[in-house]
Amino acid sequence: MTEGRPSNLRHQAILEQLFSNGQVFVHDLAEQFNVAQETIRRDLTKLESQKLLKKVHGGAVNIQSKFERDFSERAKLAADEKKAIAMKAAEFIKSGDTLLIDFGTTTMEFAQQVKNIDGLTVITNSPLIAGIVQENMTIDAILIGGQFSGSKFACLGAITLKNIGEFSADYAVIGVGAIDANKGIMNQNIDEAAVARKMMENSDKLIVLADSTKSNKHAISLVSGWENVDILVTTSKDIKITEANKKTKIIFADAEDNR
């Protein structure tokens, strides 16, 4: 029996089903993907080694915590807006660019868009984003190591920050937890904020992705003031950042255009 699709695509689809249903079965997956059951067992073994699931007799179960299930739910929140933002942001990217992409639900959608651009180098702390862009064989995907957070599907911490410092990119592309019109872009988690700041420091330009649920909000950790934000792509029409800031270009993405 021949394999119906590349293994990385199967892995992504298996995880999506697992996060939605809580369990998957070898027999069902083999029929769905038109592959041998042994192929599926190898897939599950590899995903288990990445601590993304737990193998059981006949299949696998979701070992993710409530916070990880919440991540899946967040991906569904404002999904049309996130796609519109991602499509608009991808217009700034051209073949040959090097990108530092932080993990997040909107940056995952951004990865879905830029995977269609040949010849990119994508550096990310998210295994999911690395898997998405590597669907295009012309893209060089570099996965940053560190302390893996299962609830974030990403690497964080001191090792991650050190590894980011070894790279230089054309663009850093990050999502944010909150946008304050006066202070800048913010995040509720200090480790996430530290990674975003480090990516910004090691890139020529910073692109920030933020749906309307993030506007005019506050969070615990300031990632950056507006003086470091080159492009803000958002679906919020009421963001009015400080008049003193002349650098940030605000791009409005209309979710209605993609329906």
N, C-alpha and C positions, 0 to 999 in steps of 0.2 A: 504494500500500500504506500502511495506517495503522500508526502505531507502537503496539506492544502494551503498553508501559508507559512511565512517565516516564523521562527520560534519566538522572536521578540514580540511579534504581533499577537501570537497565541498567549504569551505570558500576560500581556496587557489585558487581553479579553478575559482570560481566566480570573485575573484579579478583580476586574470590573464585576464579573458575575459573583465572585466570592463576597465582595463588599456589599452587593445588593441582596444576595440570598443567604449569606452566612455559611454556605457549604457548596461544594461541587463534587461531581461523581465522575470517575475515570471513564466509565462506559459512555455516559452522555457526552462528555467532552470529545472522546475519540470519534463518535459519530458526527458531532457538530463540525469538527475541524477536518474530518476525513483523514485521520491518521491512525496509526496503530496504538493500542492501549499502552504499550510499553513506552511510546513516545510521550504520551501524557504523563506517565509515571515519572519519566525523566524531567519533564517540565515542572512537576510538583516538587520533586526532590530539589531542583535548583531554586525554586521560589522559597522552599522551606529553609534552605541554606542562607537565604537573604532575610530570614525571619519575617516573611510576608504572609505565611500561612503555616498550618500544622497538618501533616499528612495523617490520615486515619485509614482504616481498612476500607478500600473501595473508592477513596477520594481524598478530600481535604476539607478542613474547617477554618473559619476565620478566627484568628487569635488576636485580632486587633481590639484595642480597648474602646471604651465609649468615645474617647477623644478622637480616635482614628475613624470611627464611624461618623463622628461629627464632621471630620474632614470631607468625607464623601457627601454629606449633606450640604456642606458649604459650597461644594462644587456645583450643586444644583441651584443655589441661591443666586438670583440675578444672572442666570446662565446666558440669556440673550445679550445682556449688557457686556458681560465678559467676552463674548465672542466678537461683538462689535468693537470693543476696545482693542482686542488682540489683532483683529484685521487692520485697524487703523495704525496701530503701532508697527506692525510688520512692514508697512509701506516705507518706513525709514531704513530698513535693512536691505543691504545688497550683497551679492555674491562676493565672497572674500572677506567679509567682516568677521571679527571675533567678538563673541558675546559672552558676558557673565550673566547667567540667569538664576535668580533666586527661586526657591521653591514657593509654591502657592497655587491656589485654584485659578487665578487669572493668568499667572505666568505659564501654567500648564496649557491653557488655551492658546497663549502666545506661541508656545512651542509647536502646537498643532499647525499654526499658520506658517511659521518660518521654516518648518521642515520641508516645505516646498521650494525653498531657495537653495540652489546648489552651491557647494564650495564654502560653506560656513564652518567656523570653529565655534563650538558651543561648550562652555565650561559651566558646570552646574553642581550644586550640592544635593540635587534631587535625582534619585535613581529613576523615578517615573519620567521626569523630563528628559534625562539622558536616553531612555528607551524610546521615547517619542521621536526625538530628532534623528536617532540612528536608523529609523525606518528609511531615511534617505542615505544611501551608501556613500554619497559624496560629502556628507557632513562629518567632520571630525568631532566626536563627542568625548569630552574629558569629564570624568566624574570625580569631584572633590571628596576626599575622605574625611574622617573625623568620627566624633561620637554620634552614632546613628540614633535618631529619635523616631521610634515607630509611630508615635502619635502625630508626627509632622511629616513623615515620609521623606526625611532629609537629614543631612549631617550638620551638626552644630558644634560649638565649643572651640577651645583653643587650637586644636589640631586643624580644624576647618579654616580658622582665621589665618593660621600660618600658611596653609596650602594656597589659599586665595592670593596671599602676598607674593607668590611665585609667578603670578600671571599678570599680563597687561592686555586689556581689551579695548575695542573701539566703543562698545556700549555696555553699561550695566543696565539690566532690565529687572525691576523689582516691583512687587506689589506692596501695599501698605495696609496697616490696620486702621489708620485714621488720617484725615487731612485737617490741619488747623490753618486757617487763612492767614494768620499772623506768624505762627511759630514755624510751620513747615509740615513735613511728613513724619508720621509717628507709628509706633508699633506697641502692642500690648505685652510682648515678650522681649526681655532684654537680650537674650541670646540671638533671637531672630534679628533684632535691630542691629546688633554687632556685626552679623554677617552682611546685612544690607549695606552698612557703612563701609565695611572693608571692600565689598564689590565696587561701591561708588569710588573709593579712593584709588582703585586699581583700573579705572576705566577713563577714557577720554570724555565720554558723555553719559549722563544718567537719564534713563527713561523710566518714568513712574506710571504704573497702571492702577487706576482706582475707579471702581464703580460708584454709583450714587449713594450706596449705603455707607461709604467711608467719608463723605464730605461733611465738613463742619462738625467734626468729632474730635475727641481727645483720647490719648492713650498714654501709657505710663512712661514710654521711652521715646525720646526724640531721635529719629534717624538722621535728619538733616534739616537745616533751614532752606529756604527757597533759593538762596544764592548758589546752591550746588545742583539744583534740579534744572536740567536743560529742557526736557519735554515732559509734560503731564498729559496723559491721555485718559479722558474720563467721559462718563455719560452724564455727569452732573452739570446742569446749566447755571447753577447758582454759586459756583466757586469763584470767589473774588479775593485773590491773594493780595498781600500788602502792596500799596502803590509804590513803595520804595524798591520793590523787586522789578528789575527790567530784563532779567535774564530768562526766566521760565516762559516757554511757549506752551500755551494751553490748547490742546487739540480736543475738540468735541466729537465723540463717536455716537452716532444715532442708532440705537438698537432696532428701531422701527425699519431701518433700511435692510435689515437682514432677515426679516420675517416673510 
